[in-house]
Amino acid sequence: MALAPNAPAWLTARPVAHRALHDAARGVIENTPSAVDAALAGGYAIEVDIQLSADGEALVFHDDTLERLTTASGPAGALTAAALKGLELRGTSDRMMTLAELLARVGGRVPLVIELKSRFDGDTAVAVRAVEVLAGYGGPAALMSFDPDLVAAVRRLAPHIPRGITMEHRYDDPEWDFLSPATKFAWGNLLHFPRTRPDFVAHYVKELPATAVSLARRAIRLPLLTWTVRTPEDRAVAARHADQMIFEGFVP
């Protein structure tokens, strides 16, 4: 059985640095230019998160709110791109990057795995903007999201861009309490597959092996990344059940 047509070999060829190669103890904060530069120096693929500013620009930042990583507070999406780029990030001289600035910095040297952050409200604007920015990029890059609506949007807007579903099996963390039991079951068992047609899966390492993903991996050779690998035990699970790891807290 051939690989899914949009699953390039580069996707699993090297370990993927989670939120780039960050190390807060050394003043290198997640999703920052310094973390990207560290990953580039090590030759690792890079995973980052993007979300929209109030004026519709894609910024490289993980959290919905600003308190953990910046000296500001409130929703990240309430500020313009210029305002977000002006914020101090705690413990570093770095500033937030736009997606376009990230692409320029990487310049195709390593693969990028870009997670589209979602508010799970049906708004697909972040997918639209990511596709727009990536249209001018010649390097290896994939888009993924926990939100099937965003993955389906990427499929519709830019079927040539490799797209992945980020997922868990049980969704039992309190952050997922807004999902119904039926939705948790559907997402945890890839029941959205006919609509999203992901080219790869990024699955929570603590819940591997997972039946639906294992079946897809065997039946259609759907590549499997696993996150977030932090311990020797995680690495053993990744080596046994996945095609590549998204790692953090050590250097492979």
N, C-alpha and C positions, 0 to 999 in steps of 0.2 A: 504494500500500500504506500503510495507517495505521500510525502508531507503535504499539509495544507499549503496551497500555492503561495500564500503570502507569509509563510514562515521561513524567513531567511536564515541561513546557517549562522550568521553573525549574532543572532539573538541569544544563542546558548554557548557561544564559543569561549567566553571568558566570564569570570565572576563579575557580578553587578554590585557596585557600591551603593548602599541604601542612603538616599538623600546626599549622594556623593560621599567622598572619603573624609568624613568629619571626625573631629576629636576635640571635644570641648575643653579637655584638660590642657590642650595646646593652643586654645583660642581659635580653633577651626570649627565653625558652627555649621550645622546642616544646611544644605541647599544654598550655600554661599559661593562666591567666586573662589575663595581659598580652598574650600572643600572640593570644588570642581578641579582646580589646579592640582590638588593632591592626587585625585583619582587619575588625572591625565598622566602625571608623573609615574604612577604605578602601572599604567596601561590597563586599568580596569574600565569596564563599561559603567555607565552612570545612570542611576535612577534618581529622578527628581519629581517634585510635585508642582503643579501649577494651578492657579485660580485667578479669577477675574477681579480687577479693580473696579471701582465705581464707574469709571469711564471706559470700561470694556477692554482693557489691556490684560494680557496674560503675564502674570508675575510668578516667579519661582519662590514659592512659600507653601508650607504644609498646613499650618493651623488655620482654623476658621477665625480665630481671634488672635489678637496681637500680644497678649500679656506675657506668654511664656518666653518669647524670643526677642521682643523689642521693649523699648522704654515707653511705648504707647499702650493704649487699651482700646477695647471695642472690636467690632467685626472688621476683619481685613478688607472685606468687600465694600465697606462704607467709605473708603478713601480712594482718591485718584491715584493713578500710577505715579505721578510726580510726588505726591505726598508719601506714598509707601516707600519710594526709593530714597526719600529724605530721612527716613526713620533710622535711628541707631539700633543696631542689633547688639544684644547684650554680650559683652566680653570680646568684642571684635571691632575692627575698623571697617569691616565689610558692610555693604548695603545690598538690598534686594536687587535682583536682576529681572529684567523682562525676559520672556522666552526668546525673543530675537537676540538679546545680548548673550544669553546662554549659548545659542547656536553659533554666534560669531566667535565666542571664546573657545568652544570645542572644535569647530571647524572640521568636523568629520573624522577626527583622529581616533575616536572610540565611539561605540554605539551608545545611543541615548534611549532610555526607557522612561517615558514621560507619563506620569499619572495625572489624570484629569480629576481634580477635586470637585465634588458634587454637593449640592444642598438637597438633592433628592426631591426636587420640586417640579421636575419635568423641563426645566430650563436647560437647553443644550448650547447656550452661547459660548461656554468655555471650549467645547469641541469645535465650534465654528471658528473661533479665533485661533486655536491651535492649528487647525488645518490651513488657515490662511497664512500663518507665519511659516509653517513647514513647507509650503508650496515653493518657496525660494531656496530650500536647503538641499544640498546634494549629498549630505552624509547619512549614515545609517541611523534611523530613528523610528521608534514605535510609540504608539499611544495606548494607554490602558486606563481602566477605571473600575471602581466597585459598582458603578451605576450602569446597569444594562442600557438605559436610555442613551447615555453618552457613547457607549460602544456602538450601539445601533446607529447613532448619528454619524460617527466616523465611518462606519460601513457605507452609509448613504452618500456622504459628502466626498469621501476620498478612499474608495475601496482599495487603492494601491498602497496605502499606508498600513503597515502591519498593526493590528489592533488586538488587545488582550483584555480579558476580564480578570480583575483582581477579586479574590474571593476567599471565603472561609467555608467551612462545612455547616457549622451549627449557628453561627452568629449569636452566641450567647453572652457576649460582653454587653454591659448596660448601654453602651453607645448605640447599640442596634435595637433598643427597646421600641423605637418608633416603627419597626417593621412588624407586620402581622406574622403569625406562625406559618401561614401559607406562603408568604413571600420569602421568609427564611428558607423554607423547604425548597421552593422553586430555585432560588439563587444558589443554595448549597448543593443542588443536584443538576445544575446547568440546564434547567428547563427553558431558559430563554434562548437556547442555542439556535433554533431556527430563525430567530429575529436578529441576534447579534453576530452569529457566525464568527466567533473569535478565532484569530490565527494562533493564539497561545493563551495559556492560563498562568496566572501568578497566584499561588495558593499559600495559605498560612501553614508554616512548617509544623506547628504543634498539632495539626489535624491531618497529617499525612501518615499512611495512605488514606485516600478518600475514594470511594467506589466510583462515582461518576467520572472523576478526573482520570482515574486509572483506566477506566474503560475507554474514554476518549483518546487517551495517550496510546493505548494498544490498537484501537480500531482504526483511527485516522492519523496516528502519529502526531497528535496535537502536542506541541512542545510545552513543557511544564517548568516554569520558574517557581522557586519557593522563597518566601519571606517570613520573618526577618531572621536570618541565620546568625546567631550570636554565640553559641556554645559548641563544644565538641560533639555533644549529643545531637544538636541541630544539624551539624555538618554530616554526621553519620546518616541521619534521616534524609537529608538532601541528596547525598551520594547514592542512597539506595532507591529513592522513590521519585527523584526529579532529574531534569536535564541540566539545570544550573541553579545556583543560589544567588539570592539578593542578600548581601551580608552587611554586618555593622559591628563595630567594636573591636575588630581585629584586622590584621592584614593577612590574607590568604598566602 
